[in-house]
Amino acid sequence: MKKAINILLILIIGIYTANSCKKEEVNIFNNFVFATIINSGAVEVDGCGWLVCIDSVNYHPINLPDNFKQNDLAVKILYHEDSTMYFCGLGAMQIPSIYIEEIDHELMEMIFADENNMPSVGDQFFIDTAYIQGDVLEMWIGYSGGCEKHEFEMYVVTENPDLMLFHNANNDACEAFLSTRLYINLIPLRDPQKNSISFNLRQSPEQSSYYATLIYDY
């Protein structure tokens, strides 16, 4: 009887250990990774359509949602690689495929500064729309380019406060009209003594006109 009990305990411990290892592997697998959505051009004109760039490697997303089909959009995703190889472009280039489990926007963090220690010159752009959803400022931005990666930074001039967006086109001389959506985390603006704060949304100093005054309720 004692021998049977010992065998049963060994079996229970073995099952628990196996399940524990399996759970750990799932947690490791299910980590979000940062990625960039890229529009490589229509397949009909030898492009490869919408791609997801992860660690400088391009993947064909089998199930990219329509609302994430925005060029140069920074996202975080859970995914697994699919065995299907995607062929596209001149010479039938091979691109590995992925299936997206979850996808969400990557939030831009603000840089707190004063007028004396922030960039004084940026590249041209315009703000099409801007509005607050929860703790996030969502902005549609228009600019020209198409040949280089464009970068945006949001500065907070603390005295007012003013939120000032800077655009670095990385010397992009191309003239295609592009647009992208930015998502800015507003939580660092919170004042614990208040439940709302108003701020002025501006473009960079050489485009000094105010876009709007917005109110962030929290």
C-alpha positions as CSV (number, residue, x, y, z in Angstrom):
1,M,0.0,0.0,0.0
2,K,2.8,2.4,1.0
3,K,4.6,1.6,-2.3
4,A,1.4,2.4,-4.3
5,I,1.1,5.7,-2.5
6,N,4.7,6.6,-3.3
7,I,4.1,5.8,-7.0
8,L,1.0,7.9,-7.0
9,L,2.9,10.9,-5.5
10,I,5.6,10.6,-8.1
11,L,3.0,10.6,-10.9
12,I,1.3,13.7,-9.4
13,I,4.6,15.5,-9.1
14,G,5.5,14.6,-12.6
15,I,2.2,15.9,-14.1
16,Y,2.6,19.1,-12.1
17,T,6.1,19.6,-13.3
18,A,5.2,19.0,-16.9
19,N,2.3,21.4,-16.7
20,S,4.5,24.0,-15.1
21,C,7.1,23.8,-17.9
22,K,4.4,24.1,-20.5
23,K,2.9,27.2,-18.9
24,E,6.3,28.8,-18.7
25,E,6.9,28.2,-22.4
26,V,3.5,29.7,-23.3
27,N,4.3,32.9,-21.2
28,I,7.7,33.3,-23.0
29,F,6.0,32.8,-26.4
30,N,3.3,35.3,-25.7
31,N,5.4,38.4,-25.2
32,F,4.5,41.4,-27.2
33,V,7.2,42.6,-29.7
34,F,7.5,46.0,-31.3
35,A,7.0,46.3,-35.0
36,T,6.3,48.7,-37.8
37,I,3.6,48.4,-40.5
38,I,4.9,49.2,-44.0
39,N,3.1,49.8,-47.2
40,S,5.5,48.4,-49.8
41,G,3.2,49.2,-52.8
42,A,0.3,47.3,-54.5
43,V,0.9,43.8,-55.5
44,E,-0.5,44.6,-59.0
45,V,2.4,46.9,-59.7
46,D,5.1,44.6,-58.3
47,G,4.9,45.7,-54.7
48,C,4.5,43.3,-51.8
49,G,1.4,45.0,-50.2
50,W,1.3,45.5,-46.4
51,L,4.3,44.1,-44.5
52,V,5.2,43.9,-40.8
53,C,8.8,44.8,-40.0
54,I,10.2,43.1,-36.9
55,D,13.9,43.5,-36.0
56,S,14.7,44.6,-39.6
57,V,13.0,41.5,-41.1
58,N,9.8,42.0,-43.2
59,Y,6.9,39.6,-42.8
60,H,3.7,39.1,-44.7
61,P,0.8,39.4,-42.2
62,I,-2.0,37.0,-43.1
63,N,-4.6,38.8,-41.1
64,L,-3.6,42.5,-40.7
65,P,-6.8,44.4,-39.6
66,D,-7.8,47.3,-41.9
67,N,-7.6,49.9,-39.2
68,F,-3.8,49.1,-38.8
69,K,-3.1,49.5,-42.5
70,Q,-1.1,52.8,-42.0
71,N,2.4,53.3,-43.4
72,D,5.1,53.6,-40.8
73,L,2.7,52.8,-38.0
74,A,4.5,51.7,-34.8
75,V,2.7,48.8,-33.1
76,K,3.2,46.0,-30.6
77,I,2.0,42.5,-31.6
78,L,1.7,38.9,-30.5
79,Y,2.2,36.6,-33.5
80,H,3.4,33.2,-34.7
81,E,5.1,32.3,-37.9
82,D,3.1,30.5,-40.6
83,S,4.5,27.8,-42.8
84,T,3.2,29.6,-45.9
85,M,5.8,31.4,-47.9
86,Y,4.6,34.6,-49.6
87,F,5.9,35.5,-53.1
88,C,5.7,39.0,-54.5
89,G,7.4,41.7,-56.4
90,L,9.9,41.5,-59.3
91,G,11.6,38.1,-59.3
92,A,8.9,36.6,-57.0
93,M,10.7,37.6,-53.8
94,Q,10.1,35.2,-50.9
95,I,8.7,36.7,-47.7
96,P,7.8,34.6,-44.6
97,S,4.3,34.8,-43.3
98,I,3.0,35.5,-39.8
99,Y,-0.4,35.2,-38.2
100,I,-1.2,38.0,-35.8
101,E,-2.7,36.9,-32.4
102,E,-3.0,40.4,-31.0
103,I,-2.1,43.9,-32.1
104,D,-2.1,47.3,-30.5
105,H,-0.6,50.7,-31.0
106,E,2.7,51.7,-29.6
107,L,2.3,54.8,-27.4
108,M,4.7,57.7,-27.9
109,E,6.2,59.1,-24.7
110,M,6.5,62.9,-24.2
111,I,9.8,64.7,-23.6
112,F,9.6,67.4,-20.9
113,A,11.8,70.4,-21.7
114,D,11.9,74.2,-21.9
115,E,12.3,76.5,-24.9
116,N,16.1,76.5,-24.4
117,N,16.9,72.8,-24.6
118,M,14.6,71.5,-27.4
119,P,15.1,71.4,-31.2
120,S,14.6,74.7,-32.9
121,V,14.1,73.5,-36.4
122,G,12.1,70.5,-37.8
123,D,10.7,69.4,-41.1
124,Q,7.4,70.5,-42.4
125,F,4.1,68.7,-41.6
126,F,0.6,69.6,-40.7
127,I,-1.9,68.3,-38.1
128,D,-5.1,67.1,-39.8
129,T,-7.0,66.0,-36.7
130,A,-6.2,65.7,-33.0
131,Y,-8.5,64.4,-30.2
132,I,-8.2,62.7,-26.8
133,Q,-9.4,59.2,-26.2
134,G,-9.0,58.2,-22.5
135,D,-5.4,58.8,-21.6
136,V,-4.2,59.0,-25.2
137,L,-3.9,61.9,-27.6
138,E,-4.6,60.6,-31.1
139,M,-3.3,62.7,-34.1
140,W,-3.4,62.4,-37.8
141,I,-0.3,63.9,-39.4
142,G,0.3,64.8,-43.1
143,Y,3.8,65.3,-44.6
144,S,5.7,64.7,-47.9
145,G,8.3,62.0,-48.5
146,G,8.3,58.3,-49.3
147,C,12.0,57.4,-49.5
148,E,13.2,57.6,-45.9
149,K,11.9,56.7,-42.4
150,H,10.2,59.7,-40.8
151,E,10.5,60.3,-37.0
152,F,8.2,62.4,-34.7
153,E,8.9,63.5,-31.1
154,M,6.4,65.3,-28.8
155,Y,7.9,67.9,-26.5
156,V,6.2,69.4,-23.4
157,V,7.1,73.0,-22.6
158,T,6.2,72.8,-18.9
159,E,5.4,76.4,-18.2
160,N,2.1,76.6,-20.1
161,P,2.0,73.6,-20.8
162,D,2.4,73.5,-24.6
163,L,2.7,70.2,-26.5
164,M,5.0,70.8,-29.5
165,L,5.5,68.1,-32.2
166,F,8.8,67.9,-34.1
167,H,9.3,66.1,-37.4
168,N,12.6,64.7,-38.7
169,A,12.3,63.6,-42.3
170,N,15.9,62.3,-42.4
171,N,16.6,64.3,-45.6
172,D,13.8,62.7,-47.5
173,A,13.7,64.5,-50.9
174,C,10.7,62.5,-52.3
175,E,7.4,64.3,-52.7
176,A,4.6,61.7,-52.2
177,F,1.9,62.8,-49.8
178,L,1.9,60.6,-46.8
179,S,-0.1,60.5,-43.6
180,T,0.3,58.6,-40.3
181,R,-1.5,58.4,-37.0
182,L,0.4,59.1,-33.7
183,Y,-0.7,58.0,-30.2
184,I,0.7,60.0,-27.3
185,N,0.6,58.9,-23.7
186,L,-0.9,61.8,-21.6
187,I,-0.6,60.3,-18.2
188,P,2.6,62.1,-17.3
189,L,0.7,65.4,-17.6
190,R,-1.5,64.6,-14.6
191,D,-1.5,66.9,-11.6
192,P,-2.5,65.0,-8.5
193,Q,-4.3,68.1,-7.2
194,K,-6.6,68.3,-10.2
195,N,-8.8,66.0,-12.2
196,S,-8.3,67.7,-15.6
197,I,-5.7,69.8,-17.3
198,S,-5.8,72.0,-20.5
199,F,-2.9,72.3,-22.8
200,N,-2.0,74.0,-26.1
201,L,-1.2,71.8,-29.1
202,R,1.4,73.4,-31.3
203,Q,3.5,72.5,-34.3
204,S,7.3,73.2,-34.0
205,P,8.6,76.8,-33.6
206,E,9.0,77.6,-37.2
207,Q,5.3,76.5,-37.6
208,S,4.4,78.4,-34.5
209,S,0.6,78.7,-35.0
210,Y,-1.5,76.9,-32.3
211,Y,-3.6,74.0,-33.6
212,A,-6.0,73.8,-30.6
213,T,-6.4,74.0,-26.9
214,L,-7.4,70.6,-25.6
215,I,-8.7,69.4,-22.2
216,Y,-7.5,66.1,-20.7
217,D,-9.9,64.8,-18.0
218,Y,-8.7,62.0,-15.7
